[in-house]
Amino acid sequence: MPDDHPPDARELGIYFTLAQVGLEMVAPLFVGLVIDHYADWGPWATIGGTILGFAGGIMHIVLLSNKQEAAMRQKKSPKDRVP
């Protein structure tokens, strides 16, 4: 067994955020499949949902990465902050 310590709140928050990003990428695909099935549009709603889900997921990952990088920069240089 690797570690028997319970995860802290920050670590759980990261895991939930990553799960949310995954859901944001997959949900539009399934919505597109349902629309295609009931509206008989062919693959167009599925293709659109896939593109929207991928773009939204990538945007969310980039925003999270930028936020994490800014937090790390702020943490490394506390002397540069103005009180």
Residue frames relative to the residue before (quaternion, step in Angstrom):
aa qw qx qy qz dx dy dz
M 1.0000 0.0000 0.0000 0.0000 0.00 0.00 0.00
P 0.4660 -0.7160 0.4347 0.2851 3.61 -0.67 1.02
D 0.7774 -0.1540 0.1586 0.5889 3.60 0.48 -1.20
D 0.2788 -0.7753 0.5457 0.1529 3.54 -1.01 0.81
H 0.4744 0.6623 -0.4566 0.3577 3.59 1.20 0.32
P 0.4675 -0.6646 0.4908 0.3143 3.59 -1.00 0.72
P 0.5277 -0.6329 0.4497 0.3447 3.60 -1.03 0.67
D 0.4471 -0.6818 0.5060 0.2816 3.54 -1.09 0.69
A 0.7163 -0.4714 0.3069 0.4130 3.56 -1.30 0.26
R 0.6394 0.5306 -0.3361 0.4435 3.60 0.99 -0.75
E 0.6567 0.5055 -0.3070 0.4678 3.57 0.97 -0.85
L 0.6477 0.5024 -0.3165 0.4774 3.59 0.98 -0.80
G 0.6228 0.5456 -0.3356 0.4493 3.59 1.04 -0.74
I 0.6348 0.5196 -0.3229 0.4720 3.57 1.04 -0.78
Y 0.6644 0.5022 -0.3057 0.4614 3.58 0.93 -0.88
F 0.6586 0.4968 -0.3122 0.4711 3.59 0.97 -0.80
T 0.6315 0.5283 -0.3310 0.4609 3.58 1.03 -0.73
L 0.6608 0.4919 -0.3066 0.4768 3.58 0.96 -0.83
A 0.6294 0.5154 -0.3337 0.4763 3.59 1.05 -0.69
Q 0.6304 0.5315 -0.3263 0.4621 3.57 1.04 -0.76
V 0.6379 0.5172 -0.3268 0.4678 3.59 0.97 -0.83
G 0.6486 0.5148 -0.3159 0.4632 3.58 0.96 -0.82
L 0.6592 0.4964 -0.3049 0.4755 3.56 0.98 -0.81
E 0.6305 0.5321 -0.3303 0.4584 3.58 1.04 -0.76
M 0.6797 0.4833 -0.2985 0.4640 3.58 1.07 -0.63
V 0.7330 0.4370 -0.2347 0.4655 3.60 1.04 -0.73
A 0.6033 0.6114 -0.3569 0.3671 3.61 0.99 -0.78
P 0.6728 0.4832 -0.3368 0.4477 3.68 0.80 -0.77
L 0.5836 0.5680 -0.3699 0.4471 3.58 1.13 -0.57
F 0.6972 0.4607 -0.2770 0.4743 3.59 0.87 -0.92
V 0.6062 0.5300 -0.3526 0.4767 3.57 1.08 -0.65
G 0.6459 0.5173 -0.3106 0.4678 3.58 1.00 -0.80
L 0.6351 0.5239 -0.3259 0.4648 3.58 1.03 -0.77
V 0.6616 0.4962 -0.3067 0.4712 3.58 0.95 -0.85
I 0.6479 0.5058 -0.3224 0.4695 3.59 0.93 -0.83
D 0.6530 0.5102 -0.3194 0.4597 3.58 0.94 -0.84
H 0.6547 0.5245 -0.3179 0.4419 3.57 0.97 -0.81
Y 0.7636 0.3867 -0.2112 0.4720 3.58 0.79 -1.01
A 0.7400 0.3939 -0.2394 0.4898 3.62 0.99 -0.68
D 0.3126 -0.7804 0.4837 0.2435 3.59 1.31 -0.19
W 0.2701 0.7914 -0.4938 0.2384 3.54 0.89 1.04
G 0.5106 -0.5973 0.4557 0.4180 3.57 1.17 -0.22
P 0.7553 -0.4062 0.2477 0.4507 3.59 -1.05 -0.49
W 0.4263 0.7679 -0.4298 0.2093 3.61 1.23 -0.07
A 0.6677 0.4681 -0.3185 0.4833 3.63 0.91 -0.73
T 0.6204 0.5312 -0.3406 0.4658 3.59 1.09 -0.67
I 0.6531 0.4992 -0.3086 0.4785 3.57 0.96 -0.85
G 0.6608 0.5022 -0.3023 0.4688 3.58 0.94 -0.89
G 0.6621 0.5039 -0.3033 0.4645 3.58 0.96 -0.84
T 0.6318 0.5277 -0.3279 0.4635 3.56 1.05 -0.75
I 0.6694 0.4909 -0.2961 0.4725 3.57 0.92 -0.92
L 0.6716 0.4888 -0.3031 0.4670 3.61 0.90 -0.88
G 0.6594 0.5092 -0.3085 0.4591 3.58 0.96 -0.82
F 0.6596 0.5008 -0.3078 0.4684 3.56 0.95 -0.84
A 0.6761 0.4889 -0.2964 0.4649 3.58 0.89 -0.93
G 0.6679 0.4970 -0.3035 0.4635 3.59 0.94 -0.83
G 0.6559 0.5092 -0.3110 0.4623 3.58 0.99 -0.78
I 0.6564 0.4973 -0.3091 0.4758 3.57 0.96 -0.85
M 0.6349 0.5195 -0.3336 0.4645 3.61 0.98 -0.79
H 0.6590 0.5051 -0.3108 0.4625 3.58 0.94 -0.84
I 0.6428 0.5112 -0.3218 0.4711 3.60 0.99 -0.78
V 0.6509 0.5042 -0.3193 0.4692 3.60 0.95 -0.81
L 0.6498 0.5068 -0.3202 0.4673 3.61 0.95 -0.83
L 0.6537 0.5015 -0.3139 0.4719 3.60 0.96 -0.82
S 0.6454 0.5223 -0.3155 0.4595 3.55 1.00 -0.81
N 0.6592 0.4984 -0.3047 0.4736 3.59 0.94 -0.85
K 0.6410 0.5204 -0.3176 0.4662 3.57 1.01 -0.80
Q 0.6618 0.4996 -0.2985 0.4727 3.58 0.96 -0.87
E 0.6502 0.5161 -0.3121 0.4619 3.58 0.98 -0.83
A 0.6513 0.5021 -0.3148 0.4738 3.59 0.98 -0.81
A 0.6463 0.5101 -0.3220 0.4674 3.60 1.00 -0.75
M 0.6523 0.5032 -0.3165 0.4703 3.59 1.00 -0.78
R 0.6406 0.5215 -0.3192 0.4646 3.60 1.02 -0.78
Q 0.6646 0.4958 -0.2956 0.4745 3.55 0.98 -0.88
K 0.6552 0.5180 -0.3055 0.4572 3.58 1.04 -0.75
K 0.6725 0.5116 -0.2929 0.4474 3.59 1.05 -0.76
S 0.8109 0.2198 -0.1056 0.5320 3.60 0.96 -0.74
P 0.0018 0.8298 -0.5578 0.0162 3.61 0.36 1.15
K 0.5970 0.5896 -0.3700 0.3989 3.62 1.15 -0.46
D 0.6329 0.5470 -0.3265 0.4399 3.60 1.21 -0.47
R 0.5762 0.6027 -0.3869 0.3937 3.60 1.17 -0.34
V 0.3712 -0.7103 0.5559 0.2205 3.53 -1.11 0.74
P 0.4135 -0.7328 0.4765 0.2549 3.64 -0.75 0.95
